[in-house]
Amino acid sequence: MSPDDEVVSYNDLSAAGQDVFDQALRADGIATVNQSPPDFDYPDDTMDYTYVEKSGTIYTIGTGSNPCRMCAFVEPLDIVVGLAGSSCY
C-alpha cells in the first residue's frame, strides 16, 4: 500500500457495498455475490482492489467477474501480498 492509495471507511460504503464486503469477510475466502454495487469495480479476468477500514483494521477487498458470476474476497492488509494472484474460479 502506498501513501497515495485511498482508504474508504466501511461506513462510507453504500448498504449494498457493506453487504458485499461482509459476505466476503464471512466467507473466509472468495464469495460469489449476486450484486455489483458501484463502490467497487468488477473487471473481467482480473481483480480490482479497494482498501476499506472497518473497526480500526484496514482490509483489501478484491472484486472481479467472469462470464458466469461476480466474486469478492476480503483480507486484512498484512496478508494481501500472498493473495494477489487469486482468481474467481
SETISE-77663 format. One record per residue: chain; residue in one letter; x, y, z of N, C-alpha, C, O in turn; residue number from 0. Coordinates in Angstrom, 1 decimal, m for minus. Atoms other than C-alpha are relative to their C-alpha. Layout:
SETISE-77663
<node mol="A" type="a" n_xx="X" n_yy="Y" n_zz="Z" ca_xx="X" ca_yy="Y" ca_zz="Z" c_xx="X" c_yy="Y" c_zz="Z" o_xx="X" o_yy="Y" o_zz="Z" seq="NUM"/>
...
This chain:
SETISE-77663
<node mol="A" type="m" n_xx="0.9" n_yy="m1.2" n_zz="0.0" ca_xx="0.0" ca_yy="0.0" ca_zz="0.0" c_xx="0.9" c_yy="1.2" c_zz="0.0" o_xx="1.8" o_yy="1.3" o_zz="0.8" seq="0"/>
<node mol="A" type="s" n_xx="m0.8" n_yy="m1.2" n_zz="0.1" ca_xx="1.4" ca_yy="3.4" ca_zz="m1.0" c_xx="m0.7" c_yy="1.1" c_zz="0.7" o_xx="m1.9" o_yy="1.0" o_zz="0.9" seq="1"/>
<node mol="A" type="p" n_xx="0.6" n_yy="m1.1" n_zz="m0.6" ca_xx="0.8" ca_yy="6.7" ca_zz="0.7" c_xx="m1.1" c_yy="0.7" c_zz="m0.8" o_xx="m2.0" o_yy="1.4" o_zz="m0.3" seq="2"/>
<node mol="A" type="d" n_xx="1.0" n_yy="m0.6" n_zz="0.9" ca_xx="m1.3" ca_yy="7.7" ca_zz="m2.3" c_xx="m1.3" c_yy="m0.8" c_zz="m0.1" o_xx="m2.2" o_yy="m0.3" o_zz="m0.7" seq="3"/>
<node mol="A" type="d" n_xx="1.1" n_yy="0.9" n_zz="0.1" ca_xx="m3.7" ca_yy="4.8" ca_zz="m2.0" c_xx="m1.1" c_yy="0.6" c_zz="0.9" o_xx="m0.9" o_yy="1.0" o_zz="2.0" seq="4"/>
<node mol="A" type="e" n_xx="1.2" n_yy="m0.4" n_zz="m0.7" ca_xx="m7.2" ca_yy="5.8" ca_zz="m0.9" c_xx="m0.5" c_yy="m1.1" c_zz="0.9" o_xx="m0.6" o_yy="m2.3" o_zz="0.4" seq="5"/>
<node mol="A" type="v" n_xx="0.6" n_yy="0.9" n_zz="m0.9" ca_xx="m8.7" ca_yy="4.1" ca_zz="2.1" c_xx="m1.4" c_yy="0.5" c_zz="0.2" o_xx="m1.7" o_yy="1.6" o_zz="0.7" seq="6"/>
<node mol="A" type="v" n_xx="1.4" n_yy="m0.3" n_zz="m0.2" ca_xx="m12.5" ca_yy="4.0" ca_zz="2.2" c_xx="m0.5" c_yy="m0.5" c_zz="1.3" o_xx="m0.2" o_yy="m1.6" o_zz="1.7" seq="7"/>
<node mol="A" type="s" n_xx="0.6" n_yy="0.5" n_zz="m1.3" ca_xx="m14.3" ca_yy="3.9" ca_zz="5.5" c_xx="m1.2" c_yy="m0.9" c_zz="m0.3" o_xx="m2.0" o_yy="m0.6" o_zz="m1.2" seq="8"/>
<node mol="A" type="y" n_xx="1.1" n_yy="0.9" n_zz="0.1" ca_xx="m16.7" ca_yy="1.0" ca_zz="5.8" c_xx="m1.3" c_yy="0.7" c_zz="0.1" o_xx="m2.3" o_yy="0.4" o_zz="m0.7" seq="9"/>
<node mol="A" type="n" n_xx="1.3" n_yy="m0.8" n_zz="m0.2" ca_xx="m19.4" ca_yy="3.5" ca_zz="7.0" c_xx="m0.3" c_yy="0.8" c_zz="m1.2" o_xx="m1.5" o_yy="1.3" o_zz="m1.4" seq="10"/>
<node mol="A" type="d" n_xx="0.3" n_yy="m0.8" n_zz="1.2" ca_xx="m19.0" ca_yy="5.4" ca_zz="3.7" c_xx="m0.4" c_yy="m0.9" c_zz="m1.2" o_xx="m0.9" o_yy="m0.3" o_zz="m2.2" seq="11"/>
<node mol="A" type="l" n_xx="0.5" n_yy="0.9" n_zz="1.1" ca_xx="m19.9" ca_yy="2.3" ca_zz="1.6" c_xx="m1.5" c_yy="0.1" c_zz="0.0" o_xx="m2.1" o_yy="0.3" o_zz="1.0" seq="12"/>
<node mol="A" type="s" n_xx="1.4" n_yy="0.1" n_zz="0.1" ca_xx="m23.4" ca_yy="2.0" ca_zz="0.3" c_xx="m0.4" c_yy="m1.2" c_zz="0.8" o_xx="0.4" o_yy="m2.1" o_zz="1.2" seq="13"/>
<node mol="A" type="a" n_xx="0.5" n_yy="1.2" n_zz="m0.7" ca_xx="m25.6" ca_yy="m0.6" ca_zz="2.1" c_xx="0.3" c_yy="m1.2" c_zz="m0.8" o_xx="0.7" o_yy="m2.2" o_zz="m0.2" seq="14"/>
<node mol="A" type="a" n_xx="m0.4" n_yy="1.1" n_zz="0.8" ca_xx="m25.0" ca_yy="m2.9" ca_zz="m0.9" c_xx="1.5" c_yy="m0.3" c_zz="0.1" o_xx="1.9" o_yy="m1.4" o_zz="0.1" seq="15"/>
<node mol="A" type="g" n_xx="m1.4" n_yy="0.2" n_zz="m0.1" ca_xx="m21.3" ca_yy="m2.3" ca_zz="m0.7" c_xx="0.4" c_yy="m0.6" c_zz="1.3" o_xx="1.3" o_yy="m1.5" o_zz="1.4" seq="16"/>
<node mol="A" type="q" n_xx="m0.2" n_yy="0.6" n_zz="m1.3" ca_xx="m21.3" ca_yy="m3.1" ca_zz="3.0" c_xx="m0.4" c_yy="m1.5" c_zz="0.0" o_xx="0.3" o_yy="m2.3" o_zz="0.6" seq="17"/>
<node mol="A" type="d" n_xx="0.4" n_yy="1.4" n_zz="0.1" ca_xx="m23.2" ca_yy="m6.3" ca_zz="2.2" c_xx="1.0" c_yy="m0.9" c_zz="m0.7" o_xx="1.3" o_yy="m2.0" o_zz="m0.2" seq="18"/>
<node mol="A" type="v" n_xx="m1.0" n_yy="0.7" n_zz="0.8" ca_xx="m20.7" ca_yy="m7.4" ca_zz="m0.4" c_xx="1.3" c_yy="m0.2" c_zz="0.9" o_xx="1.8" o_yy="m1.3" o_zz="0.9" seq="19"/>
<node mol="A" type="f" n_xx="m1.2" n_yy="0.1" n_zz="m0.9" ca_xx="m17.8" ca_yy="m6.6" ca_zz="2.0" c_xx="m0.2" c_yy="m1.1" c_zz="1.1" o_xx="0.6" o_yy="m1.9" o_zz="1.3" seq="20"/>
<node mol="A" type="d" n_xx="0.3" n_yy="0.9" n_zz="m1.1" ca_xx="m19.5" ca_yy="m8.5" ca_zz="4.9" c_xx="m0.1" c_yy="m1.5" c_zz="m0.5" o_xx="0.4" o_yy="m2.4" o_zz="0.1" seq="21"/>
<node mol="A" type="q" n_xx="0.1" n_yy="1.3" n_zz="0.5" ca_xx="m20.3" ca_yy="m11.5" ca_zz="2.7" c_xx="1.4" c_yy="m0.6" c_zz="m0.3" o_xx="1.7" o_yy="m1.8" o_zz="0.1" seq="22"/>
<node mol="A" type="a" n_xx="m1.4" n_yy="0.5" n_zz="0.3" ca_xx="m16.7" ca_yy="m11.8" ca_zz="1.5" c_xx="0.8" c_yy="m0.2" c_zz="1.3" o_xx="1.6" o_yy="m1.2" o_zz="1.4" seq="23"/>
<node mol="A" type="l" n_xx="m0.7" n_yy="0.1" n_zz="m1.2" ca_xx="m15.4" ca_yy="m11.3" ca_zz="5.0" c_xx="m0.4" c_yy="m1.3" c_zz="0.8" o_xx="0.4" o_yy="m2.0" o_zz="1.3" seq="24"/>
<node mol="A" type="r" n_xx="0.5" n_yy="1.2" n_zz="m0.6" ca_xx="m17.6" ca_yy="m14.1" ca_zz="6.4" c_xx="0.4" c_yy="m1.2" c_zz="m0.7" o_xx="0.6" o_yy="m2.3" o_zz="m0.1" seq="25"/>
<node mol="A" type="a" n_xx="m0.3" n_yy="1.2" n_zz="0.9" ca_xx="m16.7" ca_yy="m16.4" ca_zz="3.5" c_xx="1.4" c_yy="m0.5" c_zz="0.3" o_xx="1.7" o_yy="m1.7" o_zz="0.0" seq="26"/>
<node mol="A" type="d" n_xx="m1.3" n_yy="0.4" n_zz="m0.3" ca_xx="m13.1" ca_yy="m16.5" ca_zz="4.7" c_xx="0.7" c_yy="m0.6" c_zz="m1.2" o_xx="1.4" o_yy="m1.6" o_zz="m1.2" seq="27"/>
<node mol="A" type="g" n_xx="m0.5" n_yy="0.4" n_zz="1.3" ca_xx="m12.1" ca_yy="m16.8" ca_zz="1.1" c_xx="m0.8" c_yy="0.7" c_zz="m1.1" o_xx="m1.3" o_yy="1.8" o_zz="m0.8" seq="28"/>
<node mol="A" type="i" n_xx="0.7" n_yy="m0.6" n_zz="1.1" ca_xx="m13.8" ca_yy="m16.0" ca_zz="m2.2" c_xx="m1.5" c_yy="m0.2" c_zz="0.1" o_xx="m1.9" o_yy="m1.4" o_zz="0.3" seq="29"/>
<node mol="A" type="a" n_xx="1.4" n_yy="0.1" n_zz="m0.1" ca_xx="m17.5" ca_yy="m15.3" ca_zz="m2.1" c_xx="m0.6" c_yy="0.4" c_zz="m1.4" o_xx="m0.2" o_yy="1.4" o_zz="m2.0" seq="30"/>
<node mol="A" type="t" n_xx="0.7" n_yy="m0.3" n_zz="1.2" ca_xx="m19.8" ca_yy="m15.4" ca_zz="m5.2" c_xx="m1.1" c_yy="1.0" c_zz="0.5" o_xx="m1.9" o_yy="0.7" o_zz="1.4" seq="31"/>
<node mol="A" type="v" n_xx="1.0" n_yy="m1.0" n_zz="m0.4" ca_xx="m22.0" ca_yy="m12.3" ca_zz="m4.9" c_xx="m1.0" c_yy="0.2" c_zz="m1.2" o_xx="m0.7" o_yy="0.1" o_zz="m2.3" seq="32"/>
<node mol="A" type="n" n_xx="1.0" n_yy="m0.2" n_zz="0.9" ca_xx="m25.3" ca_yy="m11.5" ca_zz="m6.6" c_xx="m0.3" c_yy="1.4" c_zz="m0.3" o_xx="m1.4" o_yy="1.7" o_zz="m0.9" seq="33"/>
<node mol="A" type="q" n_xx="0.2" n_yy="m1.4" n_zz="0.3" ca_xx="m24.9" ca_yy="m7.8" ca_zz="m6.8" c_xx="1.3" c_yy="0.6" c_zz="m0.3" o_xx="2.4" o_yy="0.1" o_zz="0.0" seq="34"/>
<node mol="A" type="s" n_xx="m1.2" n_yy="m0.7" n_zz="0.3" ca_xx="m22.4" ca_yy="m5.3" ca_zz="m8.0" c_xx="m0.1" c_yy="1.5" c_zz="0.3" o_xx="m0.3" o_yy="2.3" o_zz="m0.6" seq="35"/>
<node mol="A" type="p" n_xx="0.1" n_yy="m1.4" n_zz="m0.4" ca_xx="m22.6" ca_yy="m2.1" ca_zz="m6.0" c_xx="1.1" c_yy="0.8" c_zz="m0.6" o_xx="2.2" o_yy="0.4" o_zz="m0.8" seq="36"/>
<node mol="A" type="p" n_xx="m1.0" n_yy="m0.9" n_zz="0.6" ca_xx="m20.8" ca_yy="0.9" ca_zz="m7.5" c_xx="1.2" c_yy="0.3" c_zz="0.8" o_xx="2.1" o_yy="1.0" o_zz="0.4" seq="37"/>
<node mol="A" type="d" n_xx="m1.1" n_yy="m0.3" n_zz="m0.9" ca_xx="m18.5" ca_yy="1.1" ca_zz="m4.5" c_xx="1.3" c_yy="m0.7" c_zz="m0.5" o_xx="2.4" o_yy="m0.3" o_zz="m0.2" seq="38"/>
<node mol="A" type="f" n_xx="m1.1" n_yy="0.8" n_zz="0.5" ca_xx="m16.2" ca_yy="m1.5" ca_zz="m6.3" c_xx="m0.1" c_yy="m0.1" c_zz="m1.5" o_xx="m1.1" o_yy="0.0" o_zz="m2.1" seq="39"/>
<node mol="A" type="d" n_xx="0.0" n_yy="0.3" n_zz="1.4" ca_xx="m15.1" ca_yy="m2.3" ca_zz="m9.8" c_xx="0.1" c_yy="m1.5" c_zz="m0.2" o_xx="0.5" o_yy="m2.2" o_zz="0.7" seq="40"/>
<node mol="A" type="y" n_xx="0.1" n_yy="1.4" n_zz="0.3" ca_xx="m15.7" ca_yy="m5.7" ca_zz="m11.4" c_xx="0.6" c_yy="m0.3" c_zz="m1.4" o_xx="m0.1" o_yy="m0.6" o_zz="m2.3" seq="41"/>
<node mol="A" type="p" n_xx="m0.6" n_yy="0.3" n_zz="1.3" ca_xx="m13.2" ca_yy="m6.2" ca_zz="m14.2" c_xx="0.0" c_yy="m1.4" c_zz="m0.4" o_xx="m0.1" o_yy="m2.3" o_zz="0.5" seq="42"/>
<node mol="A" type="d" n_xx="0.0" n_yy="1.4" n_zz="0.5" ca_xx="m13.2" ca_yy="m9.3" ca_zz="m16.4" c_xx="1.4" c_yy="m0.5" c_zz="0.1" o_xx="2.4" o_yy="0.2" o_zz="m0.2" seq="43"/>
<node mol="A" type="d" n_xx="m1.2" n_yy="0.7" n_zz="0.1" ca_xx="m10.5" ca_yy="m11.8" ca_zz="m16.0" c_xx="1.2" c_yy="0.5" c_zz="0.9" o_xx="2.3" o_yy="0.2" o_zz="0.6" seq="44"/>
<node mol="A" type="t" n_xx="m1.0" n_yy="m0.5" n_zz="m0.9" ca_xx="m8.6" ca_yy="m9.9" ca_zz="m13.3" c_xx="m0.7" c_yy="0.5" c_zz="1.3" o_xx="m1.9" o_yy="0.4" o_zz="1.4" seq="45"/>
<node mol="A" type="m" n_xx="0.6" n_yy="m0.5" n_zz="m1.2" ca_xx="m9.2" ca_yy="m8.5" ca_zz="m9.8" c_xx="0.3" c_yy="1.5" c_zz="0.2" o_xx="1.4" o_yy="2.0" o_zz="m0.2" seq="46"/>
<node mol="A" type="d" n_xx="m0.2" n_yy="m1.3" n_zz="m0.4" ca_xx="m9.6" ca_yy="m4.9" ca_zz="m8.7" c_xx="0.0" c_yy="0.1" c_zz="1.5" o_xx="m0.8" o_yy="m0.7" o_zz="2.2" seq="47"/>
<node mol="A" type="y" n_xx="m0.1" n_yy="0.0" n_zz="m1.5" ca_xx="m8.6" ca_yy="m4.0" ca_zz="m5.1" c_xx="m0.3" c_yy="1.4" c_zz="0.5" o_xx="0.1" o_yy="2.4" o_zz="0.0" seq="48"/>
<node mol="A" type="t" n_xx="0.4" n_yy="m1.2" n_zz="m0.7" ca_xx="m10.1" ca_yy="m1.4" ca_zz="m2.8" c_xx="0.4" c_yy="m0.2" c_zz="1.5" o_xx="0.1" o_yy="m1.3" o_zz="2.0" seq="49"/>
<node mol="A" type="y" n_xx="m0.4" n_yy="0.0" n_zz="m1.4" ca_xx="m8.8" ca_yy="m0.6" ca_zz="0.7" c_xx="m1.2" c_yy="0.5" c_zz="0.8" o_xx="m1.7" o_yy="1.6" o_zz="0.5" seq="50"/>
<node mol="A" type="v" n_xx="1.2" n_yy="m0.3" n_zz="m0.8" ca_xx="m11.6" ca_yy="m0.5" ca_zz="3.3" c_xx="0.5" c_yy="m0.1" c_zz="1.5" o_xx="1.0" o_yy="m1.1" o_zz="1.9" seq="51"/>
<node mol="A" type="e" n_xx="m0.2" n_yy="0.0" n_zz="m1.4" ca_xx="m11.2" ca_yy="0.5" ca_zz="7.0" c_xx="m1.2" c_yy="m0.3" c_zz="0.7" o_xx="m2.3" o_yy="0.3" o_zz="0.5" seq="52"/>
<node mol="A" type="k" n_xx="1.1" n_yy="0.3" n_zz="m0.8" ca_xx="m13.5" ca_yy="m1.2" ca_zz="9.4" c_xx="0.5" c_yy="m0.3" c_zz="1.4" o_xx="1.3" o_yy="m1.2" o_zz="1.6" seq="53"/>
<node mol="A" type="s" n_xx="m0.4" n_yy="0.2" n_zz="m1.4" ca_xx="m13.2" ca_yy="m1.0" ca_zz="13.2" c_xx="1.5" c_yy="0.0" c_zz="0.3" o_xx="2.0" o_yy="m0.8" o_zz="1.1" seq="54"/>
<node mol="A" type="g" n_xx="m1.5" n_yy="m0.2" n_zz="m0.2" ca_xx="m9.6" ca_yy="0.2" ca_zz="13.0" c_xx="0.9" c_yy="m0.9" c_zz="m0.7" o_xx="2.1" o_yy="m0.8" o_zz="m0.7" seq="55"/>
<node mol="A" type="t" n_xx="m0.8" n_yy="0.9" n_zz="0.8" ca_xx="m8.4" ca_yy="m2.6" ca_zz="10.7" c_xx="m0.2" c_yy="0.4" c_zz="m1.5" o_xx="m1.4" o_yy="0.6" o_zz="m2.0" seq="56"/>
<node mol="A" type="i" n_xx="0.1" n_yy="m0.2" n_zz="1.5" ca_xx="m7.6" ca_yy="m1.9" ca_zz="7.0" c_xx="0.0" c_yy="m1.3" c_zz="m0.7" o_xx="0.9" o_yy="m2.1" o_zz="m0.5" seq="57"/>
<node mol="A" type="y" n_xx="0.1" n_yy="1.2" n_zz="0.8" ca_xx="m8.7" ca_yy="m4.6" ca_zz="4.7" c_xx="0.1" c_yy="0.3" c_zz="m1.5" o_xx="m0.1" o_yy="1.5" o_zz="m1.9" seq="58"/>
<node mol="A" type="t" n_xx="0.1" n_yy="m0.1" n_zz="1.4" ca_xx="m8.4" ca_yy="m5.1" ca_zz="1.0" c_xx="m1.1" c_yy="m0.8" c_zz="m0.5" o_xx="m1.2" o_yy="m2.0" o_zz="m0.1" seq="59"/>
<node mol="A" type="i" n_xx="1.0" n_yy="0.8" n_zz="0.6" ca_xx="m11.4" ca_yy="m6.2" ca_zz="m0.9" c_xx="0.3" c_yy="m0.1" c_zz="m1.5" o_xx="0.4" o_yy="0.9" o_zz="m2.2" seq="60"/>
<node mol="A" type="g" n_xx="m0.2" n_yy="0.3" n_zz="1.4" ca_xx="m10.7" ca_yy="m7.8" ca_zz="m4.3" c_xx="m1.3" c_yy="m0.4" c_zz="m0.6" o_xx="m2.0" o_yy="m1.3" o_zz="m0.2" seq="61"/>
<node mol="A" type="t" n_xx="1.2" n_yy="0.3" n_zz="0.7" ca_xx="m13.5" ca_yy="m7.8" ca_zz="m6.7" c_xx="0.3" c_yy="m0.3" c_zz="m1.5" o_xx="1.2" o_yy="0.3" o_zz="m2.1" seq="62"/>
<node mol="A" type="g" n_xx="m0.2" n_yy="0.3" n_zz="1.4" ca_xx="m13.8" ca_yy="m9.2" ca_zz="m10.2" c_xx="m1.2" c_yy="m0.7" c_zz="m0.6" o_xx="m2.2" o_yy="m1.0" o_zz="0.2" seq="63"/>
<node mol="A" type="s" n_xx="1.1" n_yy="0.7" n_zz="0.6" ca_xx="m16.1" ca_yy="m11.0" ca_zz="m12.6" c_xx="0.6" c_yy="m0.9" c_zz="m1.1" o_xx="1.7" o_yy="m0.7" o_zz="m1.6" seq="64"/>
<node mol="A" type="n" n_xx="m0.2" n_yy="0.8" n_zz="1.1" ca_xx="m16.1" ca_yy="m13.7" ca_zz="m15.2" c_xx="m1.3" c_yy="m0.1" c_zz="m0.7" o_xx="m2.3" o_yy="0.4" o_zz="m0.2" seq="65"/>
<node mol="A" type="p" n_xx="1.3" n_yy="0.1" n_zz="0.7" ca_xx="m18.8" ca_yy="m14.6" ca_zz="m17.7" c_xx="m1.1" c_yy="m0.5" c_zz="0.8" o_xx="m2.3" o_yy="m0.3" o_zz="0.5" seq="66"/>
<node mol="A" type="c" n_xx="1.1" n_yy="0.7" n_zz="m0.8" ca_xx="m20.7" ca_yy="m16.6" ca_zz="m15.1" c_xx="m0.4" c_yy="0.7" c_zz="1.2" o_xx="m1.6" o_yy="0.6" o_zz="1.7" seq="67"/>
<node mol="A" type="r" n_xx="0.3" n_yy="m0.6" n_zz="m1.3" ca_xx="m20.5" ca_yy="m14.6" ca_zz="m11.9" c_xx="0.9" c_yy="1.1" c_zz="0.4" o_xx="2.0" o_yy="1.3" o_zz="m0.2" seq="68"/>
<node mol="A" type="m" n_xx="m0.9" n_yy="m1.0" n_zz="m0.6" ca_xx="m19.1" ca_yy="m11.8" ca_zz="m9.8" c_xx="0.5" c_yy="m0.6" c_zz="1.3" o_xx="m0.2" o_yy="m1.4" o_zz="2.0" seq="69"/>
<node mol="A" type="c" n_xx="m0.5" n_yy="0.5" n_zz="m1.3" ca_xx="m16.9" ca_yy="m12.5" ca_zz="m6.8" c_xx="0.8" c_yy="1.0" c_zz="0.7" o_xx="1.1" o_yy="2.1" o_zz="0.2" seq="70"/>
<node mol="A" type="a" n_xx="m0.7" n_yy="m0.9" n_zz="m0.9" ca_xx="m15.2" ca_yy="m10.8" ca_zz="m3.9" c_xx="0.7" c_yy="m0.8" c_zz="1.1" o_xx="0.2" o_yy="m1.8" o_zz="1.5" seq="71"/>
<node mol="A" type="f" n_xx="m0.7" n_yy="0.5" n_zz="m1.2" ca_xx="m12.7" ca_yy="m11.6" ca_zz="m1.2" c_xx="0.5" c_yy="1.1" c_zz="0.8" o_xx="0.9" o_yy="2.2" o_zz="0.3" seq="72"/>
<node mol="A" type="v" n_xx="m0.5" n_yy="m1.0" n_zz="m1.0" ca_xx="m11.6" ca_yy="m9.6" ca_zz="1.9" c_xx="1.0" c_yy="m0.7" c_zz="0.8" o_xx="0.9" o_yy="m1.8" o_zz="1.3" seq="73"/>
<node mol="A" type="e" n_xx="m1.1" n_yy="0.5" n_zz="m0.9" ca_xx="m8.4" ca_yy="m10.0" ca_zz="3.8" c_xx="0.6" c_yy="1.2" c_zz="0.7" o_xx="0.6" o_yy="2.3" o_zz="0.1" seq="74"/>
<node mol="A" type="p" n_xx="m0.7" n_yy="m1.1" n_zz="m0.7" ca_xx="m6.6" ca_yy="m7.9" ca_zz="6.4" c_xx="1.2" c_yy="0.4" c_zz="m0.8" o_xx="1.8" o_yy="m0.5" o_zz="m1.5" seq="75"/>
<node mol="A" type="l" n_xx="m1.0" n_yy="m0.6" n_zz="0.9" ca_xx="m4.0" ca_yy="m5.7" ca_zz="4.7" c_xx="1.3" c_yy="m0.8" c_zz="0.1" o_xx="2.0" o_yy="m0.9" o_zz="m0.9" seq="76"/>
<node mol="A" type="d" n_xx="m1.3" n_yy="0.6" n_zz="m0.2" ca_xx="m1.0" ca_yy="m7.5" ca_zz="6.2" c_xx="0.2" c_yy="m1.4" c_zz="m0.8" o_xx="1.4" o_yy="m1.8" o_zz="m0.9" seq="77"/>
<node mol="A" type="i" n_xx="m0.1" n_yy="1.3" n_zz="0.7" ca_xx="m1.7" ca_yy="m10.8" ca_zz="4.2" c_xx="m0.4" c_yy="0.1" c_zz="m1.4" o_xx="m0.5" o_yy="m0.9" o_zz="m2.1" seq="78"/>
<node mol="A" type="v" n_xx="0.5" n_yy="m0.2" n_zz="1.4" ca_xx="m2.8" ca_yy="m9.3" ca_zz="0.9" c_xx="1.0" c_yy="m0.4" c_zz="m1.0" o_xx="0.7" o_yy="m1.0" o_zz="m2.1" seq="79"/>
<node mol="A" type="v" n_xx="m1.0" n_yy="0.3" n_zz="1.0" ca_xx="0.5" ca_yy="m9.8" ca_zz="m0.9" c_xx="m0.1" c_yy="m1.4" c_zz="m0.5" o_xx="0.1" o_yy="m1.7" o_zz="m1.7" seq="80"/>
<node mol="A" type="g" n_xx="0.1" n_yy="1.4" n_zz="0.4" ca_xx="0.1" ca_yy="m13.5" ca_zz="m0.9" c_xx="m1.2" c_yy="m0.4" c_zz="m0.8" o_xx="m1.3" o_yy="m1.5" o_zz="m1.4" seq="81"/>
<node mol="A" type="l" n_xx="1.3" n_yy="0.3" n_zz="0.6" ca_xx="m3.4" ca_yy="m13.3" ca_zz="m2.4" c_xx="m0.1" c_yy="0.7" c_zz="m1.4" o_xx="m1.2" o_yy="0.6" o_zz="m2.0" seq="82"/>
<node mol="A" type="a" n_xx="0.2" n_yy="m0.9" n_zz="1.2" ca_xx="m2.7" ca_yy="m11.0" ca_zz="m5.4" c_xx="m0.3" c_yy="m0.9" c_zz="m1.2" o_xx="m0.9" o_yy="m0.3" o_zz="m2.1" seq="83"/>
<node mol="A" type="g" n_xx="0.3" n_yy="0.9" n_zz="1.2" ca_xx="m2.9" ca_yy="m14.0" ca_zz="m7.8" c_xx="m1.3" c_yy="m0.7" c_zz="0.1" o_xx="m1.5" o_yy="m1.6" o_zz="m0.8" seq="84"/>
<node mol="A" type="s" n_xx="1.2" n_yy="0.8" n_zz="m0.1" ca_xx="m6.2" ca_yy="m15.3" ca_zz="m6.6" c_xx="m1.0" c_yy="0.2" c_zz="m1.1" o_xx="m1.0" o_yy="1.3" o_zz="m1.7" seq="85"/>
<node mol="A" type="s" n_xx="1.0" n_yy="m0.2" n_zz="1.1" ca_xx="m8.9" ca_yy="m15.9" ca_zz="m9.2" c_xx="m1.4" c_yy="m0.4" c_zz="0.6" o_xx="m1.5" o_yy="m0.8" o_zz="1.7" seq="86"/>
<node mol="A" type="c" n_xx="1.4" n_yy="0.2" n_zz="m0.4" ca_xx="m12.7" ca_yy="m16.2" ca_zz="m9.0" c_xx="m0.5" c_yy="m1.4" c_zz="m0.2" o_xx="m1.7" o_yy="m1.7" o_zz="0.1" seq="87"/>
<node mol="A" type="y" n_xx="0.5" n_yy="1.3" n_zz="0.3" ca_xx="m12.9" ca_yy="m19.8" ca_zz="m10.1" c_xx="m0.1" c_yy="m1.0" c_zz="1.1" o_xx="m0.5" o_yy="m2.1" o_zz="1.0" seq="88"/>
